[in-house]
Amino acid sequence: MVQKITMEEFIAGELKQQFEYKSFQPNFVNLQWSWDSPEINTRLEKSSRALAELNAFSLIVPDIDLFIRMHVQKEASQSSKIEGTQTHIDDVILDVSQVDPEKRDDWQEVQNYVQAMSDAINDLETLPLSVRLLKKTHEILMQGVRGEHKAPGDFRISQNWIGGTNLNNAVFVPPHFEDVPELMSDLEKLWHNESINVPELIRIAISHYQFETIHPFLDGNGRIGRLLITLYLISRGILNKPSLYLSDYLEKNRIAYYDALTRVRVSNDLVHWIIFFLDAVIETAESSKKTFQKIMSMRNELEAQMVTLGRRAENARKLLLHLYTSPAVTGGDVARLLDVTPRAANGLINEFVKLEILKEITGYQRNRLFIFRKYIQLFG
């Protein structure tokens, strides 16, 4: 029988003496949760409504998958930024050959994030959300980047820590590696436990806290923990499309984010974390909905402009559709995309420049690069 507990009486865990240091041993979270806080009730209602509206909106936007890719790239950029990566959305959209050499490591980390998210979402069509899926996602995330030697795809078999220079002065020491499999198994049970009546948003809020507390991998825990939020919402049918990403909100409120997680471990204040998380969902869902509205408005405006291009209109529409998924192009890209001569490709690009759809960013006479600036700014 599953234990019943209120958030207010929850004890997050305890410090456990290891050889020469103390680690934090979390308590299990696969429980029948309830709460006394009316603030949680109010925010749960608002966040559920905001998510439902966002999901409904994503289903009526024509060709929504064209725009989801930029949404994912924005999330990848912001989630990686929380971990110290300095790649901006303007860099993410470029080909590796167009990125400054000193930025290429950061660029690759963000590309890995995009790939990891895309593959995981595809896997959810045939597989349940699971520890196994998170391991596979982690392996993709860490491939060929700075964490590639830190056991990609496997739980850690050594002690890690957060902050400080060693285990003795660390800000936080997660549980001993021997306890990680059992703790992650308990977390997985929370995702799928049909015998408890716990709202999905409460489950994933607790899951994100618990995952970051377990810190099961040697590296990449923050990014996987944030990916987990979207994957969970999709797996439970709350979102049909990956349209909600919290990393932008969490990056802008980074100190409050870390403080809310820490308060659970130090003061058992799970209510504060749940309220913070639901506020993040509310604001992010509203922001995402507004972004889609702006996209639809801009698309209608641009479609009207395509008509003015006469015999070039058909190719112009094809190029425009391409720009929604890849908003940076060269003359060669356009020539290959449309199967036209370089001269014809450059002629169409010049028309897009005149219409202020494309903007040249290199200043060169040759090997010029054009970006769809007004579209990119919608995700800024």
C-alpha positions as CSV (number, residue, x, y, z in Angstrom):
1,M,0.0,0.0,0.0
2,V,1.4,3.4,-0.9
3,Q,2.1,5.8,2.0
4,K,-0.1,8.9,2.3
5,I,1.7,12.2,3.1
6,T,1.1,15.9,3.0
7,M,3.7,18.2,1.5
8,E,3.8,20.1,4.7
9,E,4.9,17.0,6.7
10,F,7.4,15.8,4.1
11,I,11.0,15.2,5.2
12,A,13.2,15.5,2.1
13,G,16.0,13.4,3.5
14,E,19.0,13.4,5.8
15,L,22.8,13.8,5.7
16,K,24.5,10.4,5.6
17,Q,28.1,9.9,6.7
18,Q,30.3,8.5,4.0
19,F,34.1,7.9,4.4
20,E,35.3,11.4,4.8
21,Y,32.2,13.5,3.9
22,K,28.4,13.5,4.2
23,S,26.1,13.0,1.3
24,F,22.4,13.9,1.2
25,Q,20.1,10.8,1.2
26,P,16.7,11.7,-0.2
27,N,13.6,10.0,0.9
28,F,11.4,8.2,-1.6
29,V,8.7,10.2,-3.5
30,N,6.4,7.6,-4.9
31,L,3.7,8.5,-2.4
32,Q,0.0,9.5,-2.2
33,W,0.6,13.3,-2.0
34,S,-1.8,15.9,-0.6
35,W,-1.4,19.4,0.7
36,D,-3.0,22.1,2.8
37,S,-1.8,25.1,0.9
38,P,-4.5,27.0,-0.9
39,E,-1.8,28.7,-3.0
40,I,-1.0,25.4,-4.6
41,N,-4.7,24.8,-5.5
42,T,-4.9,28.2,-7.1
43,R,-1.8,27.9,-9.1
44,L,-2.5,24.3,-10.1
45,E,-5.8,25.5,-11.6
46,K,-4.1,28.3,-13.4
47,S,-1.3,26.2,-14.7
48,S,-3.6,23.4,-15.9
49,R,-5.7,25.9,-17.8
50,A,-2.7,27.7,-19.3
51,L,-1.3,24.3,-20.5
52,A,-4.6,23.3,-22.0
53,E,-4.9,26.6,-23.9
54,L,-1.3,26.2,-25.1
55,N,-1.9,22.7,-26.3
56,A,-5.2,23.6,-28.0
57,F,-3.4,26.5,-29.7
58,S,-0.5,24.3,-30.9
59,L,-3.1,22.0,-32.6
60,I,-4.7,24.8,-34.6
61,V,-1.5,26.5,-35.8
62,P,-1.0,25.4,-39.5
63,D,2.3,23.4,-40.1
64,I,3.1,23.7,-36.3
65,D,6.1,21.3,-36.8
66,L,7.8,24.0,-38.9
67,F,8.0,26.2,-35.9
68,I,8.6,23.6,-33.2
69,R,12.2,23.2,-34.3
70,M,13.0,26.8,-33.5
71,H,11.2,26.3,-30.2
72,V,13.4,23.4,-29.4
73,Q,16.6,25.3,-30.4
74,K,15.6,28.1,-28.1
75,E,15.1,25.7,-25.2
76,A,18.4,24.0,-26.0
77,S,20.2,27.3,-26.0
78,Q,18.7,28.5,-22.7
79,S,19.0,25.1,-20.9
80,S,22.6,24.9,-21.8
81,K,23.1,28.6,-20.8
82,I,22.1,27.7,-17.3
83,E,25.0,25.3,-17.2
84,G,27.5,27.9,-18.4
85,T,27.3,27.4,-22.2
86,Q,27.5,30.7,-24.0
87,T,25.8,29.9,-27.3
88,H,23.1,32.4,-28.3
89,I,20.1,31.5,-30.5
90,D,21.8,33.4,-33.4
91,D,24.7,30.9,-33.2
92,V,22.5,27.8,-32.8
93,I,20.8,28.3,-36.2
94,L,24.1,28.3,-38.1
95,D,26.0,25.5,-39.7
96,V,29.2,24.5,-37.8
97,S,31.3,25.9,-40.6
98,Q,29.8,29.3,-40.0
99,V,30.4,29.3,-36.2
100,D,33.5,31.0,-34.7
101,P,36.0,28.2,-33.8
102,E,36.1,29.3,-30.2
103,K,32.3,28.8,-30.0
104,R,32.1,25.4,-31.6
105,D,32.3,23.3,-28.4
106,D,29.3,25.2,-27.0
107,W,27.5,25.0,-30.3
108,Q,27.9,21.3,-30.4
109,E,26.5,20.9,-26.9
110,V,23.4,22.8,-27.9
111,Q,23.0,20.7,-31.1
112,N,23.3,17.5,-29.0
113,Y,20.5,18.8,-26.8
114,V,18.3,19.4,-29.9
115,Q,19.0,15.9,-31.1
116,A,18.5,14.3,-27.7
117,M,15.1,16.0,-27.3
118,S,14.0,15.1,-30.8
119,D,15.0,11.4,-30.5
120,A,13.4,11.1,-27.1
121,I,10.1,12.5,-28.3
122,N,10.1,10.1,-31.3
123,D,10.8,7.2,-28.9
124,L,7.8,8.2,-26.8
125,E,5.6,7.2,-29.7
126,T,6.4,3.6,-29.0
127,L,8.0,3.5,-25.6
128,P,6.9,4.7,-22.1
129,L,8.9,7.3,-20.3
130,S,11.5,5.4,-18.3
131,V,14.9,5.4,-16.8
132,R,16.1,3.5,-19.8
133,L,14.9,6.3,-22.1
134,L,16.6,9.0,-19.9
135,K,19.9,7.1,-20.2
136,K,19.7,6.9,-23.9
137,T,18.9,10.6,-24.0
138,H,21.9,11.4,-21.8
139,E,24.1,9.4,-24.1
140,I,23.1,11.5,-27.1
141,L,23.5,14.7,-25.0
142,M,27.1,14.0,-24.0
143,Q,28.3,12.6,-27.4
144,G,31.5,14.3,-28.6
145,V,31.4,17.2,-26.1
146,R,33.2,18.1,-22.9
147,G,31.4,15.5,-20.9
148,E,32.0,12.7,-23.3
149,H,34.4,10.9,-20.8
150,K,31.9,11.1,-18.0
151,A,30.0,7.8,-18.6
152,P,27.4,9.0,-21.2
153,G,24.3,6.9,-20.9
154,D,25.2,5.4,-17.5
155,F,24.5,6.3,-13.9
156,R,27.5,7.4,-12.1
157,I,29.7,5.0,-10.1
158,S,31.5,7.6,-8.1
159,Q,30.5,10.6,-5.9
160,N,29.8,13.9,-7.5
161,W,29.1,17.3,-5.9
162,I,27.7,20.7,-6.6
163,G,29.6,23.9,-5.9
164,G,32.9,24.2,-4.1
165,T,36.2,22.6,-5.0
166,N,35.9,19.2,-3.3
167,L,33.5,17.0,-1.3
168,N,34.4,18.8,2.0
169,N,33.5,22.3,0.9
170,A,30.8,21.5,-1.6
171,V,27.5,23.4,-1.6
172,F,25.6,20.1,-2.0
173,V,26.6,16.5,-2.1
174,P,24.1,14.1,-3.8
175,P,23.4,10.6,-2.6
176,H,26.1,7.9,-2.8
177,F,26.3,6.3,-6.1
178,E,25.2,2.9,-4.7
179,D,21.8,4.4,-3.8
180,V,21.2,5.9,-7.2
181,P,19.5,2.9,-9.0
182,E,17.0,2.4,-6.2
183,L,16.2,6.1,-5.9
184,M,15.7,6.4,-9.7
185,S,13.5,3.2,-9.6
186,D,11.3,4.9,-7.0
187,L,11.1,8.0,-9.2
188,E,10.1,6.0,-12.2
189,K,7.3,4.4,-10.2
190,L,5.9,7.9,-9.4
191,W,5.6,8.6,-13.1
192,H,3.4,5.5,-13.7
193,N,1.7,4.8,-10.4
194,E,-2.0,4.6,-11.3
195,S,-3.1,3.7,-7.7
196,I,-2.4,7.3,-6.5
197,N,-4.5,10.3,-7.2
198,V,-1.8,13.0,-7.8
199,P,-2.2,15.6,-10.5
200,E,0.3,15.3,-13.3
201,L,1.8,18.7,-12.8
202,I,2.4,17.9,-9.1
203,R,4.1,14.6,-10.1
204,I,6.5,16.3,-12.6
205,A,7.2,19.2,-10.2
206,I,8.3,16.6,-7.5
207,S,10.1,14.5,-10.1
208,H,12.2,17.4,-11.3
209,Y,13.2,18.3,-7.7
210,Q,14.0,14.7,-6.9
211,F,15.9,14.1,-10.2
212,E,18.2,17.1,-9.5
213,T,18.6,16.0,-5.9
214,I,19.6,12.4,-7.0
215,H,22.0,13.9,-9.7
216,P,22.3,10.4,-11.2
217,F,24.8,11.2,-13.9
218,L,28.3,12.6,-13.6
219,D,27.4,15.5,-15.9
220,G,24.4,16.9,-17.7
221,N,21.9,16.4,-14.9
222,G,20.5,19.9,-15.2
223,R,19.7,19.6,-18.9
224,I,18.3,16.0,-18.6
225,G,16.2,17.1,-15.6
226,R,14.7,20.0,-17.6
227,L,14.2,17.7,-20.7
228,L,12.3,15.4,-18.3
229,I,9.6,18.0,-17.8
230,T,8.6,18.2,-21.4
231,L,9.0,14.5,-22.0
232,Y,6.7,13.7,-19.1
233,L,4.0,16.1,-20.2
234,I,4.0,14.6,-23.7
235,S,4.1,11.0,-22.4
236,R,1.0,11.7,-20.3
237,G,-0.9,13.3,-23.2
238,I,-1.0,16.8,-21.6
239,L,0.9,18.2,-24.6
240,N,0.5,16.8,-28.1
241,K,3.5,18.8,-29.3
242,P,6.7,19.8,-27.4
243,S,5.5,23.3,-27.0
244,L,6.4,24.0,-23.4
245,Y,10.0,24.6,-22.3
246,L,10.8,26.1,-18.9
247,S,14.5,26.8,-19.4
248,D,14.0,30.4,-20.5
249,Y,12.1,31.1,-17.3
250,L,14.5,29.2,-15.1
251,E,17.5,30.9,-16.7
252,K,16.0,34.4,-16.1
253,N,15.2,33.3,-12.5
254,R,18.3,31.2,-11.9
255,I,19.0,32.3,-8.3
256,A,15.3,31.8,-7.3
257,Y,15.3,28.4,-9.1
258,Y,18.4,27.1,-7.2
259,D,17.1,28.6,-4.0
260,A,13.7,26.8,-4.3
261,L,15.4,23.4,-4.9
262,T,17.8,24.0,-1.9
263,R,15.0,25.0,0.4
264,V,13.5,21.6,0.0
265,R,16.7,19.8,1.0
266,V,17.6,22.2,3.8
267,S,14.2,23.2,5.2
268,N,11.8,20.5,3.8
269,D,9.9,23.3,2.1
270,L,8.4,21.4,-0.7
271,V,5.4,23.8,-0.9
272,H,7.7,26.7,-1.9
273,W,9.2,24.6,-4.7
274,I,5.8,23.5,-6.0
275,I,4.5,27.1,-6.1
276,F,7.7,28.2,-7.9
277,F,7.4,25.4,-10.5
278,L,3.7,26.1,-11.2
279,D,4.4,29.8,-11.6
280,A,7.1,28.8,-14.1
281,V,4.5,26.7,-16.0
282,I,1.9,29.5,-16.0
283,E,4.2,32.2,-17.3
284,T,6.0,30.0,-19.8
285,A,2.7,28.6,-21.2
286,E,1.3,32.1,-21.7
287,S,4.6,33.3,-23.3
288,S,4.6,30.3,-25.7
289,K,1.1,30.9,-26.7
290,K,1.9,34.6,-27.5
291,T,4.9,33.4,-29.6
292,F,2.7,31.2,-31.7
293,Q,0.2,34.0,-32.1
294,K,3.0,36.3,-33.3
295,I,4.2,33.6,-35.7
296,M,0.7,33.2,-37.2
297,S,0.4,37.0,-37.6
298,M,3.8,37.3,-39.2
299,R,3.2,34.3,-41.5
300,N,-0.1,35.8,-42.8
301,E,1.7,39.1,-43.5
302,L,4.5,37.4,-45.4
303,E,2.2,35.2,-47.4
304,A,0.6,38.4,-48.7
305,Q,4.0,39.7,-49.7
306,M,4.8,36.6,-51.7
307,V,2.0,37.4,-54.1
308,T,3.8,40.6,-55.1
309,L,6.7,38.5,-56.5
310,G,4.9,37.4,-59.6
311,R,6.5,34.4,-61.3
312,R,8.9,34.0,-58.4
313,A,6.0,33.5,-55.9
314,E,6.0,29.7,-55.9
315,N,9.8,29.4,-55.2
316,A,9.5,32.3,-52.7
317,R,6.9,30.3,-50.7
318,K,9.1,27.2,-50.7
319,L,12.0,29.3,-49.5
320,L,9.9,30.8,-46.8
321,L,8.8,27.4,-45.5
322,H,12.4,26.4,-45.4
323,L,13.3,29.5,-43.4
324,Y,10.8,28.6,-40.7
325,T,12.9,25.5,-39.8
326,S,16.4,26.8,-40.9
327,P,16.4,30.6,-40.7
328,A,20.0,31.0,-42.0
329,V,20.8,30.5,-45.6
330,T,23.5,31.1,-48.2
331,G,23.0,31.5,-52.0
332,G,24.2,27.9,-52.5
333,D,21.6,26.7,-50.0
334,V,18.8,28.4,-51.9
335,A,20.0,27.2,-55.3
336,R,20.1,23.5,-54.0
337,L,16.7,23.9,-52.2
338,L,14.9,25.2,-55.3
339,D,17.0,23.5,-57.9
340,V,17.8,26.8,-59.6
341,T,20.9,28.6,-60.9
342,P,23.0,30.6,-58.5
343,R,21.9,33.7,-60.3
344,A,18.2,32.9,-59.8
345,A,18.9,32.0,-56.2
346,N,20.6,35.3,-55.5
347,G,17.9,37.2,-57.3
348,L,15.3,35.7,-55.0
349,I,17.4,36.4,-52.0
350,N,17.7,40.0,-53.0
351,E,13.9,40.2,-53.2
352,F,13.7,38.9,-49.7
353,V,16.3,41.4,-48.5
354,K,14.2,44.2,-50.1
355,L,11.1,42.9,-48.3
356,E,13.2,42.9,-45.1
357,I,12.7,39.2,-44.6
358,L,16.4,38.3,-44.9
359,K,19.3,40.3,-43.6
360,E,23.0,39.8,-44.7
361,I,25.2,39.5,-41.6
362,T,28.8,38.9,-42.9
363,G,29.4,42.1,-44.8
364,Y,31.3,40.0,-47.4
365,Q,30.9,40.2,-51.2
366,R,31.3,36.4,-51.4
367,N,30.2,33.6,-49.1
368,R,27.4,35.8,-47.8
369,L,25.1,34.6,-45.1
370,F,21.5,35.7,-44.7
371,I,19.3,35.3,-41.6
372,F,15.5,35.5,-41.1
373,R,16.0,38.1,-38.3
374,K,12.4,39.1,-37.6
375,Y,11.5,35.4,-37.1
376,I,14.4,34.7,-34.9
377,Q,13.5,37.7,-32.7
378,L,10.1,36.1,-31.9
379,F,12.0,33.5,-29.9
380,G,14.4,36.0,-28.3
